[in-house]
Amino acid sequence: SYHMAFLRPDATTIGSIYQNSATTVGFYTTSDIRIKTNIHDTKLGLKTVMNIDVKDYNYKEDLTNEQTGFIAQQLYEQFPQAVSKGGDDAKTEPWMVDYGKLTPLLVKGMQEQQAQIEALKVEIEKLKASK
């Protein structure tokens, strides 16, 4: 069932929160082709993924639970679309990461890797056949 919608001032839905089942909740961002324009292949991919630092860290207020993720300021240098810049006070206006926005970039990187793997397989088969 539908629980919450996020709307632009013109009443266009841009996201929502749904209860998917008795035990799960889905967080959705609008991605309908009917409201998009200038659609083209991304220039980002594996090279961008390779330049993103993944870190282990503790929050200063929780030294017992190590986390794995990104440092927003570092991620901003490679993929600013996933970062919300903070203000002067880190407690009230911290830099934040929208981890979901990284999904398309990761998929593109995997697609590029798979293409490389397939090309290498073909090359290996050619080398085997030439012996």
DSSP file with accessible surface (Angstrom, degrees, kcal/mol):
  #  RESIDUE AA STRUCTURE BP1 BP2  ACC     N-H-->O    O-->H-N    N-H-->O    O-->H-N    TCO  KAPPA ALPHA  PHI   PSI    X-CA   Y-CA   Z-CA
    1    1 A S              0   0   92      0, 0.0    18,-2.8     0, 0.0     2,-0.3   0.000 360.0 360.0 360.0 152.0    0.0    0.0    0.0
    2    2 A Y  E     +A   18   0A 110     16,-0.2    16,-0.2     1,-0.1     3,-0.1  -0.583 360.0 166.5 -80.6 127.9    1.0    3.6   -0.7
    3    3 A H  E     +     0   0A 113     14,-2.2     2,-0.3     1,-0.3    15,-0.2   0.764  58.9   6.7-113.1 -38.7    2.2    5.5    2.3
    4    4 A M  E     -A   17   0A  95     13,-1.7    13,-2.6     2,-0.0     2,-0.4  -0.987  53.9-164.1-152.2 138.1    3.9    8.7    1.2
    5    5 A A  E     -A   16   0A  34     -2,-0.3     2,-0.5    11,-0.2    11,-0.3  -0.931  12.3-145.8-121.0 149.2    4.5   10.6   -2.0
    6    6 A F  E     -A   15   0A  95      9,-2.9     8,-3.4    -2,-0.4     9,-1.1  -0.970  25.2-170.6-114.7 124.6    7.0   13.4   -2.7
    7    7 A L  E     -A   13   0A  99     -2,-0.5     6,-0.2     6,-0.3    -2,-0.0  -0.882  22.1-128.6-120.8 147.3    5.8   16.0   -5.1
    8    8 A R    >   -     0   0  115      4,-2.5     3,-2.3    -2,-0.3     6,-0.0  -0.396  46.7 -95.7 -75.9 166.9    7.2   18.9   -7.0
    9    9 A P  T 3  S+     0   0  145      0, 0.0    -1,-0.1     0, 0.0    -2,-0.0   0.809 127.8  59.1 -56.6 -25.7    5.3   22.2   -6.7
   10   10 A D  T 3  S-     0   0   93      2,-0.1     3,-0.1     1,-0.1    -2,-0.0   0.309 122.0-107.8 -87.3  11.3    3.5   21.4  -10.0
   11   11 A A    <   +     0   0   68     -3,-2.3     2,-0.4     1,-0.3    -1,-0.1   0.531  70.0 146.9  76.6  10.8    2.2   18.1   -8.4
   12   12 A T        -     0   0   40      1,-0.1    -4,-2.5     2,-0.0     2,-0.3  -0.637  52.0-122.0 -74.9 128.0    4.4   15.8  -10.4
   13   13 A T  E     +A    7   0A  59     -2,-0.4    -6,-0.3    -6,-0.2     3,-0.1  -0.549  35.1 172.8 -71.4 129.6    5.3   12.8   -8.2
   14   14 A I  E     -     0   0A  77     -8,-3.4    16,-1.8     1,-0.4     2,-0.3   0.465  63.1 -11.4-115.9  -6.8    9.1   12.5   -7.8
   15   15 A G  E     -AB   6  29A   7     -9,-1.1    -9,-2.9    14,-0.3    -1,-0.4  -0.966  57.8-166.4-178.9 167.1    9.3    9.7   -5.3
   16   16 A S  E     -AB   5  28A  12     12,-2.3    12,-3.0    -2,-0.3     2,-0.4  -0.990  19.8-130.6-160.5 164.0    7.3    7.6   -2.9
   17   17 A I  E     -AB   4  27A  38    -13,-2.6   -14,-2.2    -2,-0.3   -13,-1.7  -0.995  30.7-178.2-122.0 126.9    7.4    5.1    0.0
   18   18 A Y  E     -AB   2  26A  84      8,-2.5     8,-3.0    -2,-0.4     2,-0.8  -0.927  32.2-128.1-122.2 151.1    5.4    2.0   -0.2
   19   19 A Q  E     - B   0  25A  72    -18,-2.8     6,-0.3    -2,-0.3     3,-0.1  -0.883  27.5-173.9 -91.5 112.2    4.7   -1.0    2.0
   20   20 A N        -     0   0   81      4,-1.4     2,-0.3    -2,-0.8     5,-0.2   0.777  62.2 -19.5 -81.0 -31.3    5.5   -3.8   -0.4
   21   21 A S  S    S-     0   0   52      3,-1.3     3,-0.5    -3,-0.1    -1,-0.1  -0.890  88.4 -69.5-156.3-170.6    4.5   -6.7    1.9
   22   22 A A  S    S+     0   0   95     -2,-0.3     3,-0.0     1,-0.2    -2,-0.0   0.753 132.4  26.1 -64.8 -20.1    3.8   -7.3    5.6
   23   23 A T  S    S+     0   0  127      1,-0.0     2,-0.3    -4,-0.0    -1,-0.2   0.338 110.6  70.6-127.9   6.4    7.5   -7.0    6.3
   24   24 A T        -     0   0   63     -3,-0.5    -4,-1.4     2,-0.0    -3,-1.3  -0.958  49.6-162.1-132.8 151.7    9.1   -4.8    3.6
   25   25 A V  E     -B   19   0A  80     -2,-0.3     2,-0.4    -6,-0.3    -6,-0.2  -0.976  12.3-150.7-126.3 138.5    9.1   -1.2    2.6
   26   26 A G  E     -B   18   0A   7     -8,-3.0    -8,-2.5    -2,-0.4     2,-0.6  -0.916   1.8-156.6-112.3 138.2   10.2    0.2   -0.7
   27   27 A F  E     -B   17   0A 157     -2,-0.4     2,-0.4   -10,-0.2   -10,-0.2  -0.966  22.9-170.3-112.9 116.7   11.7    3.6   -1.3
   28   28 A Y  E     -B   16   0A 111    -12,-3.0   -12,-2.3    -2,-0.6     2,-0.4  -0.871  19.2-161.2-119.1 143.1   11.1    4.7   -4.9
   29   29 A T  E     -B   15   0A 117     -2,-0.4   -14,-0.3   -14,-0.2   -15,-0.1  -0.961  39.5-102.0-116.0 135.4   12.4    7.5   -7.1
   30   30 A T        +     0   0   49    -16,-1.8   -16,-0.0    -2,-0.4     0, 0.0  -0.275  46.6 162.1 -57.7 135.8   10.5    8.4  -10.3
   31   31 A S        +     0   0   82      5,-0.0     2,-0.4    -3,-0.0    -1,-0.1  -0.041  16.4 150.2-145.1  33.3   12.1    7.0  -13.5
   32   32 A D    >   -     0   0   49      1,-0.1     3,-2.0     3,-0.1     4,-0.1  -0.560  43.6-143.9 -78.4 125.2    9.3    7.1  -16.0
   33   33 A I  G >  S+     0   0  124     -2,-0.4     3,-1.7     1,-0.3    -1,-0.1   0.803  96.2  70.8 -58.6 -25.8   10.5    7.7  -19.7
   34   34 A R  G 3  S+     0   0  204      1,-0.3    -1,-0.3     3,-0.0    -2,-0.0   0.685 102.5  41.7 -69.0 -15.1    7.4    9.8  -20.3
   35   35 A I  G <  S+     0   0  100     -3,-2.0     2,-0.3     2,-0.0    -1,-0.3   0.148 102.6  86.3-116.7  19.7    8.8   12.6  -18.1
   36   36 A K    <   +     0   0  102     -3,-1.7     2,-0.3    -4,-0.1     3,-0.1  -0.848  48.7 178.9-118.0 156.0   12.4   12.4  -19.3
   37   37 A T        +     0   0  129     -2,-0.3    -2,-0.0     1,-0.1    -3,-0.0  -0.916  59.5  38.4-144.3 168.7   14.2   14.1  -22.3
   38   38 A N  S    S-     0   0  128     -2,-0.3     2,-0.4     1,-0.2    -1,-0.1   0.890  73.2-179.2  56.2  42.7   17.7   14.2  -23.8
   39   39 A I        +     0   0  112     -3,-0.1     2,-0.3    -6,-0.1    -1,-0.2  -0.613  12.6 145.5 -79.9 128.1   18.2   10.5  -23.0
   40   40 A H        -     0   0  136     -2,-0.4     2,-0.0     0, 0.0     0, 0.0  -0.973  53.2 -74.4-155.6 163.8   21.7    9.1  -24.0
   41   41 A D        -     0   0  144     -2,-0.3     2,-0.1     1,-0.1     0, 0.0  -0.357  55.3-110.0 -62.9 143.9   24.3    6.6  -22.9
   42   42 A T        -     0   0   68      1,-0.1    -1,-0.1     2,-0.1     0, 0.0  -0.407   9.6-148.0 -74.9 148.9   26.3    7.8  -19.9
   43   43 A K  S    S+     0   0  197     -2,-0.1     2,-0.2     2,-0.1    -1,-0.1   0.533  77.5  88.1 -87.6 -10.9   30.0    8.7  -20.2
   44   44 A L        +     0   0   32      3,-0.1     2,-0.3     2,-0.1    -2,-0.1  -0.497  51.2 110.5 -86.1 159.0   30.5    7.4  -16.7
   45   45 A G  S  > S-     0   0    3     -2,-0.2     4,-2.5    63,-0.0     3,-0.4  -0.871  73.3  -6.4 175.9-138.9   31.4    3.8  -15.9
   46   46 A L  H  > S+     0   0   22     62,-0.3     4,-3.0    -2,-0.3     5,-0.2   0.853 124.6  56.4 -57.3 -39.9   34.2    1.6  -14.7
   47   47 A K  H  > S+     0   0  169      1,-0.2     4,-0.9     2,-0.2    -1,-0.3   0.925 110.3  45.4 -60.3 -42.7   36.8    4.3  -14.6
   48   48 A T  H >4 S+     0   0   18     -3,-0.4     3,-0.9     1,-0.2     4,-0.4   0.937 112.3  51.3 -65.1 -45.5   34.6    6.4  -12.3
   49   49 A V  H >< S+     0   0   36     -4,-2.5     3,-1.6     1,-0.3    -2,-0.2   0.915 107.0  54.3 -57.3 -42.9   33.9    3.4  -10.1
   50   50 A M  H 3< S+     0   0  133     -4,-3.0    -1,-0.3     1,-0.3    -2,-0.2   0.740 105.6  54.0 -66.3 -21.4   37.6    2.6   -9.8
   51   51 A N  T << S+     0   0   79     -4,-0.9     2,-0.5    -3,-0.9    -1,-0.3   0.446  86.0  99.2 -91.9  -0.6   38.2    6.2   -8.6
   52   52 A I    <   -     0   0   19     -3,-1.6     2,-0.4    -4,-0.4    23,-0.1  -0.771  69.4-138.3 -90.4 125.2   35.7    6.0   -5.8
   53   53 A D        -     0   0   84     -2,-0.5     2,-0.5    18,-0.1    18,-0.4  -0.691  10.8-158.8 -83.2 130.7   37.2    5.3   -2.4
   54   54 A V        -     0   0   94     -2,-0.4     2,-0.3    16,-0.1    16,-0.2  -0.943  19.9-172.6-106.5 129.3   35.4    2.8   -0.2
   55   55 A K  E     -C   69   0B  84     14,-3.2    14,-2.7    -2,-0.5     2,-0.4  -0.888  26.3-137.9-125.1 152.7   36.3    3.2    3.5
   56   56 A D  E     +C   68   0B  97     -2,-0.3     2,-0.3    12,-0.2    12,-0.2  -0.876  43.3 149.5 -99.1 142.3   35.8    1.5    6.8
   57   57 A Y  E     -C   67   0B  41     10,-2.3    10,-3.5    -2,-0.4     2,-0.4  -0.980  39.9-127.5-162.8 166.9   35.1    3.9    9.7
   58   58 A N  E     -     0   0B  63     -2,-0.3     2,-0.3     8,-0.2     5,-0.2  -0.959  28.8-119.4-120.2 144.8   33.4    4.6   13.0
   59   59 A Y  E >   -C   62   0B 135      3,-0.7     3,-2.2     6,-0.4     6,-0.2  -0.638  28.0-121.3 -76.2 143.3   31.1    7.5   13.7
   60   60 A K  T 3  S+     0   0  190     -2,-0.3     3,-0.3     1,-0.3    -1,-0.1   0.817 114.5  50.0 -56.9 -30.5   32.6    9.5   16.6
   61   61 A E  T 3  S+     0   0  159      1,-0.2    -1,-0.3     2,-0.1     2,-0.1   0.467 117.1  41.0 -86.1  -3.5   29.4    8.9   18.6
   62   62 A D  E X   +C   59   0B  54     -3,-2.2     3,-0.7     1,-0.1    -3,-0.7  -0.576  59.6 162.4-146.1  77.1   29.5    5.2   18.0
   63   63 A L  E 3  S+     0   0B 129     -3,-0.3     3,-0.1     1,-0.2    -1,-0.1   0.584  71.3  63.1 -76.9  -8.3   33.0    3.8   18.2
   64   64 A T  E 3  S+     0   0B 121      1,-0.2     2,-0.7    -5,-0.1    -1,-0.2   0.695  92.1  64.5 -91.4 -19.5   31.8    0.2   18.7
   65   65 A N  E <  S-     0   0B  88     -3,-0.7    -6,-0.4    -6,-0.2    -1,-0.2  -0.840  72.0-154.6-112.6  98.8   30.1   -0.3   15.3
   66   66 A E  E     -     0   0B 128     -2,-0.7     2,-0.3    -8,-0.1    -8,-0.2  -0.460  14.2-160.4 -70.3 139.5   32.5   -0.2   12.3
   67   67 A Q  E     -C   57   0B  76    -10,-3.5   -10,-2.3    -2,-0.2     2,-0.4  -0.783  11.0-144.2-115.6 160.2   30.8    0.9    9.1
   68   68 A T  E     +C   56   0B  92     -2,-0.3     2,-0.3   -12,-0.2   -12,-0.2  -0.996  51.5  84.8-124.2 132.4   31.7    0.5    5.4
   69   69 A G  E     -C   55   0B   4    -14,-2.7   -14,-3.2    -2,-0.4     2,-0.3  -0.926  68.0 -46.5 175.8-147.7   30.9    3.2    3.0
   70   70 A F        -     0   0   36     -2,-0.3     2,-0.6   -16,-0.2   -16,-0.1  -0.795  33.0-125.9-117.8 156.3   31.9    6.5    1.5
   71   71 A I    >>  -     0   0   58    -18,-0.4     4,-2.8    -2,-0.3     3,-0.6  -0.915  27.8-141.3 -97.0 118.2   33.2    9.8    2.7
   72   72 A A  H 3> S+     0   0    9     -2,-0.6     4,-2.5     1,-0.3     5,-0.2   0.874  98.0  52.0 -53.3 -43.7   30.8   12.3    1.2
   73   73 A Q  H 3> S+     0   0   92      1,-0.2     4,-0.7     2,-0.2    -1,-0.3   0.871 113.5  44.7 -64.1 -35.7   33.4   15.0    0.4
   74   74 A Q  H X> S+     0   0   81     -3,-0.6     3,-0.7     2,-0.2     4,-0.7   0.914 112.6  50.5 -72.6 -42.6   35.6   12.4   -1.4
   75   75 A L  H >X S+     0   0    5     -4,-2.8     4,-3.5     1,-0.2     3,-1.3   0.881 101.1  64.4 -62.6 -35.9   32.7   10.9   -3.3
   76   76 A Y  H 3< S+     0   0   71     -4,-2.5    -1,-0.2    -5,-0.3    -2,-0.2   0.845  95.2  59.4 -57.1 -33.3   31.7   14.4   -4.4
   77   77 A E  H << S+     0   0  143     -4,-0.7    -1,-0.3    -3,-0.7    -2,-0.2   0.804 119.9  26.1 -66.7 -29.2   34.9   14.7   -6.3
   78   78 A Q  H << S+     0   0   71     -3,-1.3    -2,-0.2    -4,-0.7    -1,-0.2   0.776 140.0  13.1-102.8 -36.8   34.1   11.6   -8.5
   79   79 A F    ><  +     0   0   14     -4,-3.5     3,-1.8    -5,-0.1    -2,-0.2  -0.557  59.8 171.0-146.8  72.8   30.2   11.4   -8.5
   80   80 A P  G >  S+     0   0   55      0, 0.0     3,-2.0     0, 0.0    -4,-0.1   0.737  70.0  77.5 -62.6 -20.7   28.6   14.6   -7.2
   81   81 A Q  G 3  S+     0   0   97      1,-0.3    -5,-0.1    -5,-0.1    20,-0.1   0.749  95.3  49.3 -59.7 -23.3   25.1   13.4   -8.2
   82   82 A A  G <  S+     0   0    2     -3,-1.8    16,-2.9    -7,-0.1     2,-0.4   0.354 100.3  81.7 -97.9   6.6   25.1   11.2   -5.2
   83   83 A V  E <   -D   97   0C  19     -3,-2.0     2,-0.6    14,-0.2    14,-0.2  -0.930  57.4-158.0-122.1 135.4   26.1   13.8   -2.6
   84   84 A S  E     -D   96   0C  63     12,-2.9    12,-2.5    -2,-0.4     2,-0.1  -0.955  30.7-128.0-105.2 116.3   24.2   16.5   -0.8
   85   85 A K        -     0   0  125     -2,-0.6     2,-0.1    10,-0.2    10,-0.1  -0.382  23.7-141.6 -66.0 141.8   26.6   19.2    0.3
   86   86 A G        -     0   0   25      1,-0.2     9,-0.1    -2,-0.1     2,-0.1  -0.283   8.7-119.6 -93.6-177.9   26.5   20.1    4.0
   87   87 A G        -     0   0   32      6,-2.2    -1,-0.2     2,-0.4     8,-0.1  -0.164  46.7 -70.5-105.2-156.9   26.8   23.4    5.8
   88   88 A D  S    S+     0   0  173      1,-0.1     2,-0.7    -2,-0.1    -2,-0.0   0.817 115.4  62.7 -71.6 -32.6   29.1   24.8    8.4
   89   89 A D     >  -     0   0   79      1,-0.1     4,-3.1     5,-0.1     3,-0.4  -0.852  64.9-162.0-103.0 112.5   27.9   22.6   11.3
   90   90 A A  T  4 S+     0   0   75     -2,-0.7    -1,-0.1     1,-0.2    -2,-0.0   0.755  89.5  55.8 -64.3 -23.8   28.4   18.9   10.7
   91   91 A K  T  4 S+     0   0  162      2,-0.2    -1,-0.2     1,-0.1    -2,-0.0   0.867 122.4  23.2 -77.5 -34.3   25.9   18.0   13.4
   92   92 A T  T  4 S+     0   0   99     -3,-0.4    -2,-0.2     1,-0.2    -1,-0.1   0.683 137.9  26.5-105.3 -22.2   23.0   20.0   11.9
   93   93 A E  S  < S+     0   0  106     -4,-3.1    -6,-2.2    -6,-0.1    -1,-0.2  -0.452  79.4 170.2-138.6  62.6   24.0   20.2    8.3
   94   94 A P        -     0   0   51      0, 0.0     2,-0.2     0, 0.0    -4,-0.1  -0.347  42.6-103.4 -74.1 155.4   26.2   17.2    7.4
   95   95 A W        -     0   0   77     -9,-0.1     2,-0.3    -8,-0.1   -10,-0.2  -0.580  48.4-161.0 -66.8 141.5   27.3   16.2    4.0
   96   96 A M  E     -D   84   0C 108    -12,-2.5   -12,-2.9    -2,-0.2     2,-0.4  -0.933  14.9-141.4-133.5 155.4   25.2   13.2    3.0
   97   97 A V  E     -D   83   0C  31     -2,-0.3     2,-1.0   -14,-0.2   -14,-0.2  -0.949   6.5-149.5-117.4 132.6   25.3   10.4    0.4
   98   98 A D    >   -     0   0   73    -16,-2.9     3,-1.3    -2,-0.4     4,-0.4  -0.837  16.3-170.6 -95.8  94.1   22.3    9.0   -1.5
   99   99 A Y  G >  S+     0   0  103     -2,-1.0     3,-1.5     1,-0.3     4,-0.4   0.827  78.7  64.7 -59.7 -31.1   23.6    5.4   -1.9
  100  100 A G  G >  S+     0   0   44      1,-0.3     3,-1.3     2,-0.2    -1,-0.3   0.829  91.0  64.3 -63.1 -29.4   20.8    4.5   -4.3
  101  101 A K  G <  S+     0   0  106     -3,-1.3     4,-0.5     1,-0.3    -1,-0.3   0.673  93.3  63.5 -70.0 -14.2   22.1    7.0   -6.9
  102  102 A L  G <> S+     0   0    4     -3,-1.5     4,-2.5    -4,-0.4    -1,-0.3   0.701  80.9  84.4 -79.8 -17.8   25.3    4.9   -7.1
  103  103 A T  H <> S+     0   0   80     -3,-1.3     4,-2.6    -4,-0.4     5,-0.2   0.914  88.3  47.5 -56.3 -50.0   23.3    1.9   -8.5
  104  104 A P  H  > S+     0   0   89      0, 0.0     4,-2.5     0, 0.0    -1,-0.2   0.910 112.7  50.8 -60.3 -37.5   23.3    2.9  -12.2
  105  105 A L  H  > S+     0   0    7     -4,-0.5     4,-2.4     2,-0.2    -2,-0.2   0.920 111.1  47.9 -64.4 -42.8   27.0    3.7  -12.0
  106  106 A L  H  X S+     0   0   84     -4,-2.5     4,-2.4     2,-0.2    -1,-0.2   0.903 111.3  50.4 -65.8 -40.3   27.8    0.3  -10.5
  107  107 A V  H  X S+     0   0   68     -4,-2.6     4,-2.5    -5,-0.2    -2,-0.2   0.938 110.4  49.7 -62.5 -45.2   25.6   -1.5  -13.1
  108  108 A K  H  X S+     0   0   55     -4,-2.5     4,-2.3    -5,-0.2   -62,-0.3   0.924 110.4  50.8 -60.6 -42.0   27.4    0.4  -15.9
  109  109 A G  H  X S+     0   0    3     -4,-2.4     4,-2.4   -64,-0.3    -1,-0.2   0.915 110.3  49.1 -61.9 -41.4   30.8   -0.6  -14.4
  110  110 A M  H  X S+     0   0  127     -4,-2.4     4,-2.7     2,-0.2    -1,-0.2   0.895 109.1  52.8 -65.4 -39.9   29.8   -4.2  -14.3
  111  111 A Q  H  X S+     0   0  113     -4,-2.5     4,-2.2     2,-0.2    -2,-0.2   0.919 110.0  48.2 -61.4 -42.6   28.6   -4.1  -17.9
  112  112 A E  H  X S+     0   0   64     -4,-2.3     4,-2.0     2,-0.2    -2,-0.2   0.911 111.7  49.8 -64.5 -41.8   31.9   -2.7  -19.0
  113  113 A Q  H  X S+     0   0   89     -4,-2.4     4,-2.6     2,-0.2    -2,-0.2   0.921 109.6  51.2 -62.2 -42.7   33.8   -5.4  -17.0
  114  114 A Q  H  X S+     0   0   89     -4,-2.7     4,-2.8     1,-0.2    -2,-0.2   0.899 107.7  52.4 -63.9 -38.5   31.6   -8.1  -18.5
  115  115 A A  H  X S+     0   0   64     -4,-2.2     4,-2.3     1,-0.2    -1,-0.2   0.911 110.6  48.3 -62.6 -39.8   32.4   -6.8  -22.0
  116  116 A Q  H  X S+     0   0  109     -4,-2.0     4,-2.4     2,-0.2    -2,-0.2   0.915 111.2  50.3 -65.2 -42.3   36.1   -7.0  -21.2
  117  117 A I  H  X S+     0   0   73     -4,-2.6     4,-2.4     2,-0.2    -2,-0.2   0.926 110.7  49.0 -61.2 -45.6   35.7  -10.5  -19.8
  118  118 A E  H  X S+     0   0   85     -4,-2.8     4,-2.1     1,-0.2    -1,-0.2   0.912 110.9  50.2 -62.9 -41.2   33.9  -11.7  -22.9
  119  119 A A  H  X S+     0   0   61     -4,-2.3     4,-2.3     1,-0.2    -1,-0.2   0.905 110.7  49.9 -63.4 -40.2   36.6  -10.1  -25.2
  120  120 A L  H  X S+     0   0  109     -4,-2.4     4,-2.8     2,-0.2    -2,-0.2   0.885 107.6  54.0 -66.3 -37.5   39.3  -11.9  -23.1
  121  121 A K  H  X S+     0   0  112     -4,-2.4     4,-2.5     2,-0.2    -1,-0.2   0.921 109.2  48.4 -60.7 -44.8   37.4  -15.2  -23.5
  122  122 A V  H  X S+     0   0   82     -4,-2.1     4,-2.3     1,-0.2    -2,-0.2   0.929 112.2  49.1 -61.1 -45.1   37.4  -14.8  -27.2
  123  123 A E  H  X S+     0   0   99     -4,-2.3     4,-2.4     2,-0.2    -2,-0.2   0.909 110.4  50.6 -62.0 -41.5   41.1  -14.0  -27.2
  124  124 A I  H  X S+     0   0   85     -4,-2.8     4,-2.7     2,-0.2    -1,-0.2   0.925 110.1  49.9 -62.4 -43.4   41.9  -17.0  -25.0
  125  125 A E  H  X S+     0   0  111     -4,-2.5     4,-2.3     1,-0.2    -1,-0.2   0.900 110.1  50.6 -63.9 -39.2   39.9  -19.3  -27.4
  126  126 A K  H  X S+     0   0  131     -4,-2.3     4,-1.5     2,-0.2    -1,-0.2   0.915 111.3  48.3 -63.0 -42.8   41.8  -17.9  -30.4
  127  127 A L  H  < S+     0   0   95     -4,-2.4     4,-0.4     1,-0.2    -2,-0.2   0.903 111.9  49.2 -65.4 -41.6   45.1  -18.5  -28.7
  128  128 A K  H >< S+     0   0  125     -4,-2.7     3,-1.0     1,-0.2    -1,-0.2   0.895 110.7  50.6 -62.2 -42.1   44.1  -22.1  -27.7
  129  129 A A  H 3< S+     0   0   86     -4,-2.3    -1,-0.2     1,-0.2    -2,-0.2   0.777 103.9  59.0 -68.9 -26.2   43.0  -22.8  -31.3
  130  130 A S  T 3<        0   0   92     -4,-1.5    -1,-0.2    -5,-0.2    -2,-0.2   0.536 360.0 360.0 -83.1  -3.6   46.3  -21.5  -32.8
  131  131 A K    <         0   0  211     -3,-1.0    -3,-0.0    -4,-0.4    -4,-0.0  -0.376 360.0 360.0 -78.4 360.0   48.4  -24.0  -30.9
